Amino acid sequence: MKTLKYSRQRESIKACLMNRHDHPTADALYASIREEYPNISLGTVYRNLNLLVETGEIQRLTCGDGADHYDGVAAPHYHFMCRDCHQVYDVPMEVIASLNETAQAYAPGIVDSHSILFFGRCSCCLEKEASEKNMEKGVDKTA
């Protein structure tokens, strides 16, 4: 594993990420970090995120929404992404270690880990849709 020299900016990026649970994009982290380091560049944020991923200190999540998301929890765990708002959530279930063994029977090489990303609609988006439908029904009743 790669070791890095200390950097205040990198530590700030890592601390910001560790204190968040919303799996932000690099752009969202950049906006947060600029409050403390107004002269930091987006390139510096991207470079440091890549270094933190390489050293295994954080996770990069490619969710298919066009932007990578970052997770300060490096330990293996699963995620859920809302198809509507693109929010990424941790799924607090036990990692299924036997899945590696099952996949090994079909893999063209050695399976040593896995990553699972569930997709669907989050409760906030479902509630918003239900509220909008109720409002439409209310409007229809008065018309």
DOKE-385096 format. One record per residue: residue in one letter; chain; x negated, y, z of N, C-alpha, C, O in turn. Coordinates in Angstrom, 1 decimal, decimal comma. Atoms other than C-alpha are relative to their C-alpha. Layout:
BEGIN
+------+------+--------+---------+--------+---------+----------+--------+--------+---------+--------+--------+---------+--------+
| code | unit | n_east | n_north |   n_up | ca_east | ca_north |  ca_up | c_east | c_north |   c_up | o_east | o_north |   o_up |
+------+------+--------+---------+--------+---------+----------+--------+--------+---------+--------+--------+---------+--------+
|    A |    A |      X |       Y |      Z |       X |        Y |      Z |      X |       Y |      Z |      X |       Y |      Z |
...
+------+------+--------+---------+--------+---------+----------+--------+--------+---------+--------+--------+---------+--------+
//
This chain:
BEGIN
+------+------+--------+---------+--------+---------+----------+--------+--------+---------+--------+--------+---------+--------+
| code | unit | n_east | n_north |   n_up | ca_east | ca_north |  ca_up | c_east | c_north |   c_up | o_east | o_north |   o_up |
+------+------+--------+---------+--------+---------+----------+--------+--------+---------+--------+--------+---------+--------+
|    M |    A |   -0,8 |    -1,2 |    0,0 |     0,0 |      0,0 |    0,0 |   -0,9 |     1,2 |    0,0 |   -1,9 |     1,3 |    0,7 |
|    K |    A |    0,8 |    -1,2 |    0,1 |    -1,3 |      3,4 |   -0,9 |    0,1 |     0,9 |    1,3 |    1,2 |     1,0 |    1,8 |
|    T |    A |   -0,1 |    -1,0 |   -1,1 |    -2,2 |      5,9 |    1,9 |   -0,3 |     1,3 |   -0,5 |   -1,1 |     1,5 |   -1,5 |
|    L |    A |    0,1 |    -1,4 |    0,5 |    -2,0 |      9,6 |    1,5 |   -0,6 |     0,9 |    1,1 |   -0,5 |     0,7 |    2,3 |
|    K |    A |    0,4 |    -1,0 |   -0,9 |    -3,7 |     12,6 |    3,0 |    1,2 |     0,8 |    0,5 |    2,3 |     0,8 |   -0,1 |
|    Y |    A |   -1,1 |    -0,8 |   -0,6 |    -1,5 |     14,7 |    5,3 |    0,4 |     1,2 |   -0,8 |   -0,5 |     1,9 |   -1,3 |
|    S |    A |   -0,4 |    -1,2 |    0,7 |     0,6 |     17,4 |    3,6 |    1,3 |     0,5 |    0,7 |    2,2 |    -0,3 |    1,0 |
|    R |    A |   -1,2 |    -0,5 |   -0,7 |     3,0 |     19,7 |    5,4 |    1,2 |     0,0 |   -0,8 |    2,3 |    -0,3 |   -0,3 |
|    Q |    A |   -1,1 |     0,1 |    0,9 |     5,2 |     19,9 |    2,4 |    0,6 |    -1,4 |   -0,1 |    1,8 |    -1,6 |    0,0 |
|    R |    A |   -0,4 |     1,4 |    0,1 |     5,4 |     16,1 |    2,0 |    0,7 |    -0,4 |    1,3 |    1,8 |    -1,0 |    1,3 |
|    E |    A |   -0,7 |     0,4 |   -1,2 |     6,2 |     15,7 |    5,7 |    1,3 |     0,7 |    0,2 |    2,2 |     0,1 |    0,8 |
|    S |    A |   -1,3 |    -0,8 |   -0,1 |     8,9 |     18,4 |    5,5 |    1,0 |    -0,7 |   -0,9 |    2,2 |    -0,8 |   -0,5 |
|    I |    A |   -0,9 |     0,7 |    0,9 |    10,4 |     16,6 |    2,5 |    0,5 |    -1,3 |    0,6 |    1,7 |    -1,6 |    0,6 |
|    K |    A |   -0,3 |     1,2 |   -0,6 |    10,3 |     13,3 |    4,3 |    0,9 |     0,2 |    1,2 |    1,9 |    -0,5 |    1,4 |
|    A |    A |   -0,9 |    -0,3 |   -1,1 |    11,8 |     14,8 |    7,5 |    1,4 |     0,4 |   -0,4 |    2,3 |     0,0 |    0,2 |
|    C |    A |   -1,3 |    -0,4 |    0,5 |    14,5 |     16,4 |    5,6 |    0,8 |    -1,2 |   -0,5 |    2,0 |    -1,3 |   -0,2 |
|    L |    A |   -0,7 |     1,2 |    0,5 |    15,4 |     13,1 |    3,9 |    0,4 |    -0,9 |    1,2 |    1,5 |    -1,5 |    1,1 |
|    M |    A |   -0,3 |     0,9 |   -1,1 |    15,3 |     11,2 |    7,2 |    1,2 |     0,5 |    0,8 |    1,9 |    -0,2 |    1,5 |
|    N |    A |   -1,1 |    -0,6 |   -0,8 |    17,8 |     13,7 |    8,8 |    1,3 |     0,0 |   -0,8 |    2,3 |     0,5 |   -0,3 |
|    R |    A |   -1,2 |     0,0 |    0,9 |    20,3 |     13,2 |    5,9 |    0,4 |    -1,4 |   -0,2 |   -0,4 |    -2,4 |   -0,1 |
|    H |    A |   -0,6 |     1,3 |    0,3 |    22,6 |     10,3 |    5,3 |    0,8 |     0,0 |   -1,3 |    1,6 |    -0,9 |   -1,5 |
|    D |    A |   -0,8 |    -0,2 |    1,2 |    24,0 |     11,5 |    2,0 |   -0,8 |    -0,5 |   -1,3 |   -0,2 |    -0,3 |   -2,4 |
|    H |    A |    0,7 |     0,5 |    1,1 |    21,3 |     10,0 |   -0,3 |   -0,1 |     1,1 |   -1,1 |    0,4 |     0,9 |   -2,2 |
|    P |    A |    0,0 |    -1,1 |    0,9 |    20,5 |     13,3 |   -2,0 |   -0,9 |    -0,3 |   -1,3 |   -1,7 |    -1,2 |   -1,3 |
|    T |    A |    0,9 |    -0,1 |    1,2 |    19,0 |     13,9 |   -5,5 |   -1,2 |     0,8 |    0,4 |   -1,2 |     1,5 |    1,4 |
|    A |    A |    1,2 |    -0,9 |   -0,2 |    15,6 |     15,6 |   -5,8 |    0,4 |     1,4 |   -0,1 |   -0,1 |     2,2 |    0,7 |
|    D |    A |   -0,4 |    -1,4 |    0,1 |    17,4 |     18,8 |   -6,8 |    0,7 |     0,4 |    1,3 |    0,4 |     1,6 |    1,8 |
|    A |    A |   -0,6 |    -0,3 |   -1,2 |    19,5 |     18,7 |   -3,6 |   -1,0 |     0,1 |    1,1 |   -0,9 |     1,0 |    2,0 |
|    L |    A |    1,1 |    -0,1 |   -1,0 |    16,4 |     18,0 |   -1,5 |   -0,8 |     1,3 |   -0,2 |   -1,2 |     2,0 |    0,8 |
|    Y |    A |    0,7 |    -1,2 |    0,4 |    14,6 |     20,9 |   -3,3 |    0,7 |     1,2 |    0,6 |    0,1 |     2,1 |    1,2 |
|    A |    A |   -0,8 |    -1,1 |   -0,6 |    17,4 |     23,3 |   -2,3 |   -0,1 |     0,1 |    1,5 |   -0,2 |     1,2 |    2,0 |
|    S |    A |    0,2 |     0,0 |   -1,4 |    17,1 |     22,2 |    1,3 |   -1,4 |     0,4 |    0,5 |   -1,5 |     1,2 |    1,4 |
|    I |    A |    1,4 |    -0,3 |   -0,4 |    13,3 |     22,4 |    1,5 |   -0,3 |     1,4 |   -0,3 |   -1,2 |     2,0 |    0,4 |
|    R |    A |    0,4 |    -1,4 |    0,3 |    13,2 |     25,8 |   -0,1 |    0,4 |     1,0 |    1,1 |   -0,2 |     2,1 |    1,2 |
|    E |    A |   -0,3 |    -0,8 |   -1,2 |    14,8 |     27,2 |    3,1 |   -1,3 |     0,2 |    0,9 |   -1,5 |     1,3 |    1,4 |
|    E |    A |    1,2 |     0,0 |   -0,8 |    11,6 |     26,3 |    4,9 |   -1,3 |     0,4 |   -0,7 |   -2,1 |     1,1 |   -0,2 |
|    Y |    A |    1,2 |    -0,3 |    0,9 |     9,1 |     26,6 |    2,0 |    0,5 |     0,7 |   -1,2 |    0,7 |     0,0 |   -2,3 |
|    P |    A |   -0,6 |    -0,7 |    1,1 |    10,5 |     29,3 |   -0,3 |   -0,8 |    -0,1 |   -1,3 |   -0,3 |     0,1 |   -2,4 |
|    N |    A |    0,9 |     0,0 |    1,2 |     7,5 |     29,0 |   -2,7 |   -0,2 |    -1,4 |   -0,6 |   -1,0 |    -1,6 |   -1,5 |
|    I |    A |    0,2 |     1,3 |    0,5 |     7,7 |     25,2 |   -3,2 |    0,6 |    -0,2 |   -1,3 |    1,7 |     0,4 |   -1,6 |
|    S |    A |   -0,6 |     0,2 |    1,3 |     8,3 |     24,1 |   -6,7 |    0,7 |    -1,3 |   -0,1 |    0,5 |    -2,3 |    0,7 |
|    L |    A |   -0,8 |     1,3 |    0,2 |    10,7 |     21,4 |   -8,0 |   -1,0 |    -1,1 |   -0,3 |   -0,8 |    -2,2 |    0,1 |
|    G |    A |    1,0 |     1,0 |    0,3 |     7,7 |     19,6 |   -9,4 |   -0,7 |    -0,6 |    1,2 |   -1,0 |    -1,8 |    1,2 |
|    T |    A |    0,6 |     0,5 |   -1,2 |     6,1 |     19,4 |   -6,0 |    0,9 |    -0,9 |    0,7 |    0,4 |    -1,9 |    1,3 |
|    V |    A |   -0,9 |     0,9 |   -0,7 |     9,2 |     17,9 |   -4,6 |    0,1 |    -1,4 |   -0,7 |    0,0 |    -2,4 |   -0,1 |
|    Y |    A |    0,0 |     1,3 |    0,8 |     9,4 |     15,3 |   -7,4 |   -1,3 |    -0,8 |    0,2 |   -1,2 |    -2,0 |    0,4 |
|    R |    A |    1,2 |     0,7 |   -0,2 |     5,7 |     14,4 |   -7,1 |   -0,1 |    -0,6 |    1,4 |   -0,5 |    -1,8 |    1,5 |
|    N |    A |    0,0 |     0,5 |   -1,4 |     6,0 |     14,0 |   -3,3 |    1,0 |    -1,1 |    0,2 |    0,7 |    -2,1 |    0,9 |
|    L |    A |   -0,9 |     1,1 |   -0,1 |     9,1 |     11,9 |   -3,6 |   -0,5 |    -1,3 |   -0,7 |   -0,4 |    -2,4 |   -0,1 |
|    N |    A |    0,6 |     1,2 |    0,7 |     7,3 |      9,6 |   -6,1 |   -1,0 |    -0,6 |    0,9 |   -1,1 |    -1,8 |    0,9 |
|    L |    A |    1,0 |     0,5 |   -0,9 |     4,4 |      9,3 |   -3,7 |    0,6 |    -0,8 |    1,2 |    0,1 |    -1,8 |    1,6 |
|    L |    A |   -0,7 |     0,6 |   -1,1 |     6,7 |      8,5 |   -0,8 |    0,6 |    -1,4 |   -0,4 |    0,7 |    -2,3 |    0,4 |
|    V |    A |   -0,5 |     1,3 |    0,5 |     8,4 |      5,8 |   -2,9 |   -1,1 |    -1,0 |   -0,2 |   -1,0 |    -2,2 |    0,2 |
|    E |    A |    1,2 |     0,9 |    0,3 |     5,0 |      4,3 |   -4,0 |   -0,5 |    -0,5 |    1,3 |   -0,9 |    -1,7 |    1,3 |
|    T |    A |    0,6 |     0,5 |   -1,3 |     3,9 |      4,1 |   -0,3 |    1,0 |    -0,8 |    0,8 |    0,7 |    -1,3 |    1,8 |
|    G |    A |   -1,0 |     0,8 |   -0,6 |     7,2 |      2,4 |    0,6 |    0,6 |     0,7 |    1,2 |    1,3 |     0,1 |    2,0 |
|    E |    A |   -0,6 |    -0,8 |   -1,2 |     8,2 |      5,2 |    3,1 |    1,5 |     0,3 |   -0,3 |    2,2 |     0,6 |    0,7 |
|    I |    A |   -1,4 |    -0,3 |    0,3 |    11,5 |      5,9 |    1,3 |    0,4 |    -0,9 |   -1,2 |   -0,4 |    -1,6 |   -1,8 |
|    Q |    A |   -0,5 |     0,7 |    1,2 |    13,7 |      4,3 |   -1,4 |    0,5 |     0,9 |   -1,0 |    1,1 |     2,0 |   -0,7 |
|    R |    A |   -0,6 |    -0,6 |    1,1 |    14,6 |      5,5 |   -4,8 |    1,2 |    -0,8 |   -0,5 |    1,0 |    -2,0 |   -0,7 |
|    L |    A |   -1,1 |     0,7 |    0,4 |    18,1 |      4,6 |   -5,9 |    0,4 |     0,5 |   -1,4 |    0,7 |     1,7 |   -1,5 |
|    T |    A |   -0,5 |    -0,4 |    1,3 |    19,0 |      4,6 |   -9,6 |    1,4 |    -0,5 |   -0,1 |    1,6 |    -1,7 |   -0,2 |
|    C |    A |   -1,5 |     0,4 |   -0,1 |    22,8 |      4,6 |   -9,6 |    0,7 |     0,1 |   -1,3 |    1,9 |    -0,2 |   -1,3 |
|    G |    A |   -0,7 |    -0,1 |    1,3 |    23,6 |      5,2 |  -13,3 |    0,7 |     1,3 |   -0,2 |    1,4 |     1,4 |   -1,2 |
|    D |    A |   -0,7 |    -1,2 |    0,1 |    24,9 |      8,7 |  -12,7 |   -0,9 |     1,1 |   -0,6 |   -0,6 |     2,3 |   -0,7 |
|    G |    A |    0,9 |    -0,9 |    0,7 |    21,9 |     10,3 |  -14,5 |   -1,1 |     0,6 |    0,9 |   -2,1 |     1,1 |    0,4 |
|    A |    A |    1,0 |    -0,6 |   -1,0 |    20,0 |     11,4 |  -11,3 |   -0,4 |    -1,1 |    1,0 |    0,5 |    -1,8 |    1,5 |
|    D |    A |    0,4 |     0,9 |   -1,1 |    17,9 |      9,3 |   -8,9 |    0,5 |     0,6 |    1,3 |    0,4 |     1,8 |    1,5 |
|    H |    A |   -0,4 |    -0,4 |   -1,3 |    19,1 |      9,4 |   -5,3 |   -1,1 |    -0,5 |    0,9 |   -1,8 |    -1,5 |    0,5 |
|    Y |    A |    1,1 |     0,5 |   -0,9 |    16,7 |      9,0 |   -2,3 |    0,5 |    -0,3 |    1,3 |    1,5 |     0,4 |    1,8 |
|    D |    A |   -0,4 |     0,5 |   -1,3 |    17,1 |      7,2 |    1,0 |   -1,2 |     0,0 |    0,9 |   -2,2 |    -0,7 |    0,6 |
|    G |    A |    1,1 |     0,0 |   -1,0 |    14,9 |      7,8 |    4,0 |   -0,1 |    -1,3 |    0,7 |   -1,1 |    -1,5 |    1,4 |
|    V |    A |    0,1 |     1,3 |   -0,7 |    15,6 |      4,3 |    5,3 |   -0,6 |    -1,0 |   -1,0 |    0,0 |    -1,3 |   -2,0 |
|    A |    A |    0,8 |     0,8 |    1,0 |    13,0 |      2,1 |    3,6 |    0,3 |    -1,5 |    0,2 |    0,1 |    -2,3 |   -0,7 |
|    A |    A |   -0,4 |     1,4 |   -0,3 |    14,3 |     -1,2 |    5,2 |    1,0 |    -0,5 |   -1,0 |    1,9 |     0,3 |   -1,4 |
|    P |    A |   -1,0 |     0,5 |    0,9 |    16,3 |     -3,4 |    2,8 |    1,4 |     0,2 |    0,5 |    1,7 |    -0,3 |    1,6 |
|    H |    A |   -1,4 |    -0,1 |   -0,4 |    20,0 |     -2,6 |    2,9 |    0,8 |     0,3 |   -1,3 |    0,2 |     0,7 |   -2,3 |
|    Y |    A |   -0,8 |    -0,2 |    1,2 |    22,9 |     -2,2 |    0,4 |    0,7 |     1,3 |    0,0 |    0,8 |     2,0 |    1,0 |
|    H |    A |   -0,6 |    -1,3 |    0,2 |    24,6 |      0,8 |   -1,0 |    1,4 |    -0,1 |   -0,8 |    1,6 |    -1,1 |   -1,5 |
|    F |    A |   -1,2 |    -0,2 |    0,7 |    28,0 |      1,9 |   -2,3 |    0,0 |     1,4 |   -0,7 |   -0,3 |     2,4 |    0,0 |
|    M |    A |   -0,1 |    -1,3 |    0,7 |    28,5 |      4,6 |   -4,9 |    1,4 |     0,2 |   -0,5 |    2,0 |    -0,6 |   -1,2 |
|    C |    A |   -1,4 |    -0,4 |    0,5 |    31,8 |      6,4 |   -5,6 |   -0,1 |     0,4 |   -1,4 |   -0,9 |     1,2 |   -1,8 |
|    R |    A |   -0,1 |    -0,3 |    1,5 |    32,6 |      6,5 |   -9,3 |    0,5 |     1,4 |   -0,3 |    0,2 |     2,0 |   -1,3 |
|    D |    A |   -0,6 |    -1,3 |    0,2 |    34,4 |      9,8 |   -8,8 |   -0,9 |     1,1 |    0,4 |   -1,3 |     2,0 |   -0,4 |
|    C |    A |    0,8 |    -1,1 |   -0,6 |    32,2 |     12,0 |   -6,6 |   -1,5 |    -0,3 |   -0,1 |   -2,3 |     0,6 |    0,2 |
|    H |    A |    1,4 |     0,4 |    0,1 |    28,9 |     10,1 |   -7,1 |   -0,7 |     0,0 |    1,3 |   -1,9 |     0,0 |    1,4 |
|    Q |    A |    0,6 |     0,1 |   -1,4 |    28,3 |     10,1 |   -3,3 |   -0,4 |    -1,4 |    0,2 |    0,2 |    -2,4 |   -0,2 |
|    V |    A |    0,6 |     1,3 |   -0,3 |    26,1 |      7,2 |   -2,2 |    0,1 |    -0,2 |    1,5 |   -0,3 |     0,7 |    2,3 |
|    Y |    A |   -0,2 |     0,3 |   -1,4 |    26,8 |      5,5 |    1,1 |   -0,8 |    -1,3 |    0,3 |   -1,0 |    -2,1 |   -0,5 |
|    D |    A |    0,6 |     1,3 |   -0,4 |    24,9 |      2,8 |    3,1 |    1,2 |    -0,9 |    0,3 |    2,3 |    -0,5 |    0,8 |
|    V |    A |   -0,9 |     1,0 |   -0,3 |    26,8 |     -0,4 |    3,4 |   -0,5 |    -0,8 |    1,2 |   -1,5 |    -1,5 |    1,0 |
|    P |    A |    0,6 |     0,6 |   -1,2 |    26,2 |     -1,7 |    7,0 |    0,4 |    -1,5 |    0,1 |    1,0 |    -1,9 |    1,1 |
|    M |    A |   -0,2 |     1,5 |    0,0 |    26,3 |     -5,4 |    6,2 |   -1,4 |    -0,6 |    0,0 |   -2,4 |     0,0 |   -0,4 |
|    E |    A |    1,3 |     0,7 |   -0,1 |    23,5 |     -7,9 |    6,8 |   -0,5 |    -0,3 |   -1,4 |    0,3 |    -0,7 |   -2,3 |
|    V |    A |    0,6 |     0,3 |    1,3 |    21,1 |     -8,4 |    3,9 |    0,1 |    -1,5 |   -0,2 |   -0,2 |    -2,3 |    0,7 |
|    I |    A |   -0,2 |     1,4 |    0,3 |    21,8 |    -11,8 |    2,3 |   -1,3 |    -0,6 |   -0,5 |   -1,6 |    -0,6 |   -1,7 |
|    A |    A |    1,3 |     0,4 |    0,4 |    18,3 |    -13,3 |    2,3 |    0,1 |    -1,3 |   -0,9 |   -0,8 |    -1,4 |   -1,8 |
|    S |    A |   -0,1 |     1,2 |    0,8 |    19,5 |    -16,6 |    0,7 |    0,3 |     0,3 |   -1,4 |    0,2 |    -0,5 |   -2,3 |
|    L |    A |   -0,3 |    -0,4 |    1,4 |    20,5 |    -14,6 |   -2,4 |   -1,3 |    -0,1 |   -0,8 |   -1,2 |    -0,4 |   -2,0 |
|    N |    A |    1,3 |     0,2 |    0,8 |    16,8 |    -14,6 |   -3,4 |   -0,2 |    -1,4 |   -0,4 |   -0,6 |    -1,7 |   -1,5 |
|    E |    A |    0,1 |     1,5 |    0,3 |    16,7 |    -18,4 |   -3,2 |    0,9 |    -0,4 |   -1,1 |    0,6 |    -1,2 |   -2,0 |
|    T |    A |   -1,0 |     0,4 |    1,0 |    19,9 |    -18,7 |   -5,2 |   -0,4 |     0,6 |   -1,4 |   -0,4 |    -0,2 |   -2,4 |
|    A |    A |    0,4 |    -0,6 |    1,2 |    18,6 |    -16,3 |   -7,9 |   -1,3 |    -0,7 |   -0,6 |   -1,5 |    -0,7 |   -1,8 |
|    Q |    A |    1,2 |     0,6 |    0,4 |    15,3 |    -18,1 |   -8,0 |    0,2 |    -1,1 |   -1,0 |   -0,6 |    -1,3 |   -1,9 |
|    A |    A |   -0,3 |     1,1 |    0,9 |    16,9 |    -21,0 |   -9,8 |    0,3 |     0,4 |   -1,4 |    0,1 |    -0,3 |   -2,4 |
|    Y |    A |   -0,3 |    -0,6 |    1,3 |    17,8 |    -18,7 |  -12,7 |   -1,0 |     1,0 |   -0,5 |   -1,0 |     1,4 |   -1,7 |
|    A |    A |    1,0 |    -1,1 |    0,3 |    14,9 |    -16,2 |  -12,7 |   -1,2 |    -0,6 |   -0,8 |   -1,6 |    -1,7 |   -0,6 |
|    P |    A |    1,1 |     0,4 |    0,8 |    12,1 |    -16,4 |  -15,2 |   -1,4 |     0,2 |    0,7 |   -2,4 |     0,2 |    0,1 |
|    G |    A |    1,2 |    -0,2 |   -0,8 |     9,6 |    -15,7 |  -12,4 |    0,3 |    -0,2 |    1,5 |    1,3 |    -0,8 |    1,8 |
|    I |    A |   -0,2 |     0,2 |   -1,5 |     9,3 |    -15,5 |   -8,6 |    0,8 |     1,2 |    0,5 |    0,5 |     2,4 |    0,3 |
|    V |    A |   -0,9 |    -1,0 |   -0,6 |    12,1 |    -13,6 |   -6,8 |   -0,5 |     0,2 |    1,4 |   -0,6 |    -0,7 |    2,2 |
|    D |    A |    0,5 |    -0,3 |   -1,4 |    10,8 |    -11,8 |   -3,7 |    0,9 |     1,0 |    0,7 |    0,7 |     1,3 |    1,9 |
|    S |    A |   -0,9 |    -1,0 |   -0,6 |    13,5 |     -9,2 |   -3,1 |    1,2 |     0,2 |   -0,9 |    1,2 |    -0,2 |   -2,1 |
|    H |    A |   -1,1 |    -0,4 |    0,9 |    16,8 |     -7,8 |   -4,4 |    0,6 |     1,3 |    0,5 |    0,3 |     1,7 |    1,7 |
|    S |    A |   -0,7 |    -1,3 |   -0,3 |    18,9 |     -4,6 |   -4,4 |    1,4 |    -0,1 |   -0,5 |    1,6 |    -0,6 |   -1,6 |
|    I |    A |   -1,4 |     0,1 |    0,5 |    22,6 |     -4,4 |   -4,5 |    0,7 |     1,4 |    0,2 |    0,5 |     2,0 |    1,2 |
|    L |    A |   -0,8 |    -1,3 |    0,0 |    24,7 |     -1,3 |   -5,4 |    1,4 |    -0,3 |   -0,3 |    1,7 |    -0,8 |   -1,5 |
|    F |    A |   -1,4 |     0,2 |    0,3 |    28,4 |     -1,6 |   -5,1 |    0,6 |     1,3 |   -0,5 |    0,2 |     2,4 |   -0,2 |
|    F |    A |   -0,6 |    -1,2 |    0,6 |    30,6 |      0,7 |   -7,1 |    1,5 |    -0,1 |    0,3 |    2,1 |    -1,1 |    0,4 |
|    G |    A |   -1,4 |    -0,1 |   -0,2 |    34,2 |      1,9 |   -6,5 |    0,4 |     1,4 |    0,3 |   -0,3 |     2,3 |   -0,3 |
|    R |    A |   -0,4 |    -1,4 |   -0,3 |    36,0 |      4,9 |   -5,1 |    0,0 |     0,1 |    1,5 |    0,5 |    -0,7 |    2,3 |
|    C |    A |    0,1 |    -0,2 |   -1,5 |    35,3 |      6,3 |   -1,6 |    1,3 |     0,4 |    0,6 |    2,2 |     0,9 |   -0,2 |
|    S |    A |   -1,3 |    -0,4 |   -0,7 |    38,0 |      7,0 |    1,0 |    0,4 |     1,4 |   -0,2 |    1,5 |     1,7 |   -0,3 |
|    C |    A |   -0,3 |    -1,4 |    0,2 |    37,7 |     10,7 |    0,5 |    0,6 |     0,3 |   -1,3 |    1,6 |     1,0 |   -1,4 |
|    C |    A |   -0,6 |    -0,1 |    1,3 |    38,4 |     10,5 |   -3,2 |    1,4 |    -0,6 |   -0,1 |    2,3 |    -0,1 |   -0,7 |
|    L |    A |   -1,3 |     0,6 |    0,0 |    41,3 |      8,1 |   -2,6 |    1,0 |     0,9 |    0,8 |    2,1 |     1,0 |    0,3 |
|    E |    A |   -0,9 |    -0,8 |   -0,7 |    42,8 |     10,4 |    0,0 |    0,3 |     1,3 |   -0,8 |    1,4 |     1,7 |   -0,7 |
|    K |    A |   -0,3 |    -1,2 |    0,9 |    42,4 |     13,4 |   -2,3 |    1,0 |    -0,3 |   -1,1 |    1,9 |     0,5 |   -1,3 |
|    E |    A |   -1,0 |     0,4 |    1,1 |    44,2 |     11,6 |   -5,1 |    1,4 |    -0,2 |    0,6 |    2,3 |     0,2 |    0,0 |
|    A |    A |   -1,3 |     0,2 |   -0,7 |    47,0 |     10,5 |   -2,7 |    0,6 |     1,3 |    0,3 |    1,8 |     1,5 |    0,2 |
|    S |    A |   -0,5 |    -1,3 |   -0,3 |    47,3 |     14,1 |   -1,5 |    0,5 |     0,7 |   -1,2 |    1,6 |     1,4 |   -1,2 |
|    E |    A |   -0,4 |    -0,6 |    1,2 |    47,5 |     15,4 |   -5,0 |    1,3 |    -0,6 |   -0,6 |    2,1 |     0,1 |   -1,1 |
|    K |    A |   -1,2 |     0,7 |    0,5 |    50,1 |     12,8 |   -6,0 |    1,2 |     0,4 |    0,9 |    2,3 |     0,7 |    0,4 |
|    N |    A |   -1,1 |    -0,5 |   -0,9 |    52,2 |     13,8 |   -2,9 |    0,4 |     1,4 |   -0,3 |    1,6 |     1,7 |   -0,2 |
|    M |    A |   -0,3 |    -1,4 |    0,3 |    51,9 |     17,4 |   -3,8 |    0,8 |     0,1 |   -1,3 |    1,8 |     0,9 |   -1,4 |
|    E |    A |   -0,7 |     0,1 |    1,3 |    53,1 |     16,6 |   -7,4 |    1,4 |    -0,4 |    0,2 |    2,3 |     0,1 |   -0,3 |
|    K |    A |   -1,3 |     0,5 |   -0,3 |    56,0 |     14,7 |   -6,0 |    0,8 |     1,1 |    0,7 |    2,0 |     1,2 |    0,4 |
|    G |    A |   -0,7 |    -1,1 |   -0,7 |    56,9 |     17,6 |   -3,7 |    0,4 |     1,1 |   -1,0 |    1,5 |     1,6 |   -0,9 |
|    V |    A |   -0,3 |    -1,0 |    1,0 |    56,8 |     20,0 |   -6,7 |    1,1 |    -0,5 |   -0,9 |    2,0 |     0,2 |   -1,2 |
|    D |    A |   -1,0 |     0,6 |    0,9 |    58,9 |     17,6 |   -8,8 |    1,4 |     0,0 |    0,7 |    2,4 |     0,3 |    0,0 |
|    K |    A |   -1,3 |     0,1 |   -0,8 |    61,6 |     17,4 |   -6,0 |    0,7 |     1,4 |   -0,1 |    1,9 |     1,5 |   -0,1 |
|    T |    A |   -0,6 |    -1,3 |    0,0 |    62,1 |     21,2 |   -6,0 |    0,3 |     0,5 |   -1,4 |    1,0 |     1,5 |   -1,5 |
|    A |    A |   -0,2 |    -0,5 |    1,4 |    62,1 |     21,6 |   -9,8 |    1,4 |    -0,4 |   -0,5 |    1,8 |     0,0 |   -1,6 |
+------+------+--------+---------+--------+---------+----------+--------+--------+---------+--------+--------+---------+--------+
//
